[in-house]
Amino acid sequence: RRDSRKPRIDATAATTAAAELRSASFVWLPHHQDPRWPVLQLRMPAVSGGWVVRLIPVLPADAFAAAKLAPERVNLRDRTSATAKGATAGADAPGAAPSPEYNNRLALEASYAPALGLLHATYAAAGASGALREATILLKVWLRQRSVQQAGGVTGFQLSLLVVHLLRARVVTRSMGAYHVFRVVLSFLAKTMLEDHPVALPPPPAGGGGEDEHEHEGEAGQVHAVAAARFGRHFAWVLADSSAGVNYGAGVTRGALRELQEQAARSLCAIDSAAL
């Protein structure tokens, strides 16, 4: 039996929280379409106007050493065979298969807050207009309407991170209008084989904003190379953080990336059609 204690711990903690909030109705949701990352969504009608709150289990940033969560490490073991082989706790059993998806999910839970900080800092940066936010909302609606957001598909969260990357790469700029940004991102998706295009995100601005968006361009190439080497063998899409310690693109299949590319191309054709 595979050792999947972390998802069970998350589910137990969320169940306990739901029991304490008896006045609220709740449902279970898979976070970012991952059923192994359970989220508790609460509807609280007693609050003025009615609130919907999502409790997302996360890990402290220092919960695990980064080396222990490397894609090649073995953190899921067959208990029976491990005992039979005399494997010791904390040691990789001889011949055991690596657990890159599990390792990356733990790293993602420990780095979820920094990713949100990067998004918030980017969209709230000094001089930012509402066009970038409006374009991102439009892209998420476009993604949802084309049913791309299924198991193994690209999520709105991942698409938002990609927009941050395109802003840093100067593919989109803050001077563009919302429609212009939307069209440029669709064009990028239609022309780019994302599985062959590893992405390394910029670090969150120090102090939450005010940092030059292109200040770290010299380091970007190195991080791209490290991220591609570290995650490229294990995941269809590499969308890594600024330290190449976690892959936010995990869970996306090659088929979903091809579907996203095709849908973007079709949408561009429809936009350019004279019949519209």
Secondary structure as a PSIPRED ss2 file (coil, helix, strand):
# PSIPRED VFORMAT (PSIPRED V4.0)

   1 R C   1.000  0.000  0.000
   2 R E   0.000  0.000  1.000
   3 D C   1.000  0.000  0.000
   4 S C   1.000  0.000  0.000
   5 R H   0.000  1.000  0.000
   6 K H   0.000  1.000  0.000
   7 P H   0.000  1.000  0.000
   8 R H   0.000  1.000  0.000
   9 I H   0.000  1.000  0.000
  10 D H   0.000  1.000  0.000
  11 A H   0.000  1.000  0.000
  12 T H   0.000  1.000  0.000
  13 A H   0.000  1.000  0.000
  14 A H   0.000  1.000  0.000
  15 T H   0.000  1.000  0.000
  16 T H   0.000  1.000  0.000
  17 A H   0.000  1.000  0.000
  18 A H   0.000  1.000  0.000
  19 A H   0.000  1.000  0.000
  20 E H   0.000  1.000  0.000
  21 L C   1.000  0.000  0.000
  22 R C   1.000  0.000  0.000
  23 S C   1.000  0.000  0.000
  24 A C   1.000  0.000  0.000
  25 S E   0.000  0.000  1.000
  26 F E   0.000  0.000  1.000
  27 V E   0.000  0.000  1.000
  28 W E   0.000  0.000  1.000
  29 L E   0.000  0.000  1.000
  30 P E   0.000  0.000  1.000
  31 H E   0.000  0.000  1.000
  32 H C   1.000  0.000  0.000
  33 Q C   1.000  0.000  0.000
  34 D E   0.000  0.000  1.000
  35 P E   0.000  0.000  1.000
  36 R E   0.000  0.000  1.000
  37 W E   0.000  0.000  1.000
  38 P E   0.000  0.000  1.000
  39 V E   0.000  0.000  1.000
  40 L E   0.000  0.000  1.000
  41 Q E   0.000  0.000  1.000
  42 L E   0.000  0.000  1.000
  43 R E   0.000  0.000  1.000
  44 M E   0.000  0.000  1.000
  45 P C   1.000  0.000  0.000
  46 A C   1.000  0.000  0.000
  47 V C   1.000  0.000  0.000
  48 S C   1.000  0.000  0.000
  49 G C   1.000  0.000  0.000
  50 G C   1.000  0.000  0.000
  51 W E   0.000  0.000  1.000
  52 V E   0.000  0.000  1.000
  53 V E   0.000  0.000  1.000
  54 R E   0.000  0.000  1.000
  55 L E   0.000  0.000  1.000
  56 I C   1.000  0.000  0.000
  57 P C   1.000  0.000  0.000
  58 V C   1.000  0.000  0.000
  59 L C   1.000  0.000  0.000
  60 P C   1.000  0.000  0.000
  61 A C   1.000  0.000  0.000
  62 D C   1.000  0.000  0.000
  63 A C   1.000  0.000  0.000
  64 F C   1.000  0.000  0.000
  65 A C   1.000  0.000  0.000
  66 A H   0.000  1.000  0.000
  67 A H   0.000  1.000  0.000
  68 K H   0.000  1.000  0.000
  69 L H   0.000  1.000  0.000
  70 A C   1.000  0.000  0.000
  71 P C   1.000  0.000  0.000
  72 E C   1.000  0.000  0.000
  73 R C   1.000  0.000  0.000
  74 V C   1.000  0.000  0.000
  75 N C   1.000  0.000  0.000
  76 L C   1.000  0.000  0.000
  77 R C   1.000  0.000  0.000
  78 D E   0.000  0.000  1.000
  79 R H   0.000  1.000  0.000
  80 T H   0.000  1.000  0.000
  81 S H   0.000  1.000  0.000
  82 A H   0.000  1.000  0.000
  83 T H   0.000  1.000  0.000
  84 A H   0.000  1.000  0.000
  85 K H   0.000  1.000  0.000
  86 G C   1.000  0.000  0.000
  87 A C   1.000  0.000  0.000
  88 T C   1.000  0.000  0.000
  89 A C   1.000  0.000  0.000
  90 G C   1.000  0.000  0.000
  91 A C   1.000  0.000  0.000
  92 D C   1.000  0.000  0.000
  93 A C   1.000  0.000  0.000
  94 P C   1.000  0.000  0.000
  95 G C   1.000  0.000  0.000
  96 A C   1.000  0.000  0.000
  97 A C   1.000  0.000  0.000
  98 P C   1.000  0.000  0.000
  99 S C   1.000  0.000  0.000
 100 P H   0.000  1.000  0.000
 101 E H   0.000  1.000  0.000
 102 Y H   0.000  1.000  0.000
 103 N H   0.000  1.000  0.000
 104 N H   0.000  1.000  0.000
 105 R H   0.000  1.000  0.000
 106 L H   0.000  1.000  0.000
 107 A H   0.000  1.000  0.000
 108 L H   0.000  1.000  0.000
 109 E H   0.000  1.000  0.000
 110 A H   0.000  1.000  0.000
 111 S H   0.000  1.000  0.000
 112 Y H   0.000  1.000  0.000
 113 A H   0.000  1.000  0.000
 114 P H   0.000  1.000  0.000
 115 A H   0.000  1.000  0.000
 116 L H   0.000  1.000  0.000
 117 G H   0.000  1.000  0.000
 118 L H   0.000  1.000  0.000
 119 L H   0.000  1.000  0.000
 120 H H   0.000  1.000  0.000
 121 A H   0.000  1.000  0.000
 122 T H   0.000  1.000  0.000
 123 Y H   0.000  1.000  0.000
 124 A C   1.000  0.000  0.000
 125 A C   1.000  0.000  0.000
 126 A C   1.000  0.000  0.000
 127 G C   1.000  0.000  0.000
 128 A C   1.000  0.000  0.000
 129 S C   1.000  0.000  0.000
 130 G C   1.000  0.000  0.000
 131 A H   0.000  1.000  0.000
 132 L H   0.000  1.000  0.000
 133 R H   0.000  1.000  0.000
 134 E H   0.000  1.000  0.000
 135 A H   0.000  1.000  0.000
 136 T H   0.000  1.000  0.000
 137 I H   0.000  1.000  0.000
 138 L H   0.000  1.000  0.000
 139 L H   0.000  1.000  0.000
 140 K H   0.000  1.000  0.000
 141 V H   0.000  1.000  0.000
 142 W H   0.000  1.000  0.000
 143 L H   0.000  1.000  0.000
 144 R H   0.000  1.000  0.000
 145 Q H   0.000  1.000  0.000
 146 R C   1.000  0.000  0.000
 147 S C   1.000  0.000  0.000
 148 V C   1.000  0.000  0.000
 149 Q C   1.000  0.000  0.000
 150 Q C   1.000  0.000  0.000
 151 A C   1.000  0.000  0.000
 152 G C   1.000  0.000  0.000
 153 G C   1.000  0.000  0.000
 154 V C   1.000  0.000  0.000
 155 T C   1.000  0.000  0.000
 156 G H   0.000  1.000  0.000
 157 F H   0.000  1.000  0.000
 158 Q H   0.000  1.000  0.000
 159 L H   0.000  1.000  0.000
 160 S H   0.000  1.000  0.000
 161 L H   0.000  1.000  0.000
 162 L H   0.000  1.000  0.000
 163 V H   0.000  1.000  0.000
 164 V H   0.000  1.000  0.000
 165 H H   0.000  1.000  0.000
 166 L H   0.000  1.000  0.000
 167 L H   0.000  1.000  0.000
 168 R H   0.000  1.000  0.000
 169 A C   1.000  0.000  0.000
 170 R C   1.000  0.000  0.000
 171 V C   1.000  0.000  0.000
 172 V C   1.000  0.000  0.000
 173 T C   1.000  0.000  0.000
 174 R C   1.000  0.000  0.000
 175 S C   1.000  0.000  0.000
 176 M C   1.000  0.000  0.000
 177 G C   1.000  0.000  0.000
 178 A H   0.000  1.000  0.000
 179 Y H   0.000  1.000  0.000
 180 H H   0.000  1.000  0.000
 181 V H   0.000  1.000  0.000
 182 F H   0.000  1.000  0.000
 183 R H   0.000  1.000  0.000
 184 V H   0.000  1.000  0.000
 185 V H   0.000  1.000  0.000
 186 L H   0.000  1.000  0.000
 187 S H   0.000  1.000  0.000
 188 F H   0.000  1.000  0.000
 189 L H   0.000  1.000  0.000
 190 A H   0.000  1.000  0.000
 191 K H   0.000  1.000  0.000
 192 T C   1.000  0.000  0.000
 193 M C   1.000  0.000  0.000
 194 L H   0.000  1.000  0.000
 195 E H   0.000  1.000  0.000
 196 D H   0.000  1.000  0.000
 197 H C   1.000  0.000  0.000
 198 P C   1.000  0.000  0.000
 199 V E   0.000  0.000  1.000
 200 A E   0.000  0.000  1.000
 201 L C   1.000  0.000  0.000
 202 P C   1.000  0.000  0.000
 203 P C   1.000  0.000  0.000
 204 P C   1.000  0.000  0.000
 205 P C   1.000  0.000  0.000
 206 A H   0.000  1.000  0.000
 207 G H   0.000  1.000  0.000
 208 G H   0.000  1.000  0.000
 209 G C   1.000  0.000  0.000
 210 G C   1.000  0.000  0.000
 211 E C   1.000  0.000  0.000
 212 D C   1.000  0.000  0.000
 213 E C   1.000  0.000  0.000
 214 H C   1.000  0.000  0.000
 215 E C   1.000  0.000  0.000
 216 H C   1.000  0.000  0.000
 217 E H   0.000  1.000  0.000
 218 G H   0.000  1.000  0.000
 219 E H   0.000  1.000  0.000
 220 A H   0.000  1.000  0.000
 221 G H   0.000  1.000  0.000
 222 Q H   0.000  1.000  0.000
 223 V H   0.000  1.000  0.000
 224 H H   0.000  1.000  0.000
 225 A H   0.000  1.000  0.000
 226 V H   0.000  1.000  0.000
 227 A H   0.000  1.000  0.000
 228 A H   0.000  1.000  0.000
 229 A H   0.000  1.000  0.000
 230 R H   0.000  1.000  0.000
 231 F H   0.000  1.000  0.000
 232 G C   1.000  0.000  0.000
 233 R C   1.000  0.000  0.000
 234 H C   1.000  0.000  0.000
 235 F C   1.000  0.000  0.000
 236 A C   1.000  0.000  0.000
 237 W C   1.000  0.000  0.000
 238 V C   1.000  0.000  0.000
 239 L E   0.000  0.000  1.000
 240 A E   0.000  0.000  1.000
 241 D C   1.000  0.000  0.000
 242 S C   1.000  0.000  0.000
 243 S C   1.000  0.000  0.000
 244 A C   1.000  0.000  0.000
 245 G C   1.000  0.000  0.000
 246 V C   1.000  0.000  0.000
 247 N E   0.000  0.000  1.000
 248 Y C   1.000  0.000  0.000
 249 G C   1.000  0.000  0.000
 250 A C   1.000  0.000  0.000
 251 G C   1.000  0.000  0.000
 252 V C   1.000  0.000  0.000
 253 T C   1.000  0.000  0.000
 254 R H   0.000  1.000  0.000
 255 G H   0.000  1.000  0.000
 256 A H   0.000  1.000  0.000
 257 L H   0.000  1.000  0.000
 258 R H   0.000  1.000  0.000
 259 E H   0.000  1.000  0.000
 260 L H   0.000  1.000  0.000
 261 Q H   0.000  1.000  0.000
 262 E H   0.000  1.000  0.000
 263 Q H   0.000  1.000  0.000
 264 A H   0.000  1.000  0.000
 265 A H   0.000  1.000  0.000
 266 R H   0.000  1.000  0.000
 267 S H   0.000  1.000  0.000
 268 L H   0.000  1.000  0.000
 269 C H   0.000  1.000  0.000
 270 A H   0.000  1.000  0.000
 271 I H   0.000  1.000  0.000
 272 D H   0.000  1.000  0.000
 273 S C   1.000  0.000  0.000
 274 A C   1.000  0.000  0.000
 275 A C   1.000  0.000  0.000
 276 L C   1.000  0.000  0.000
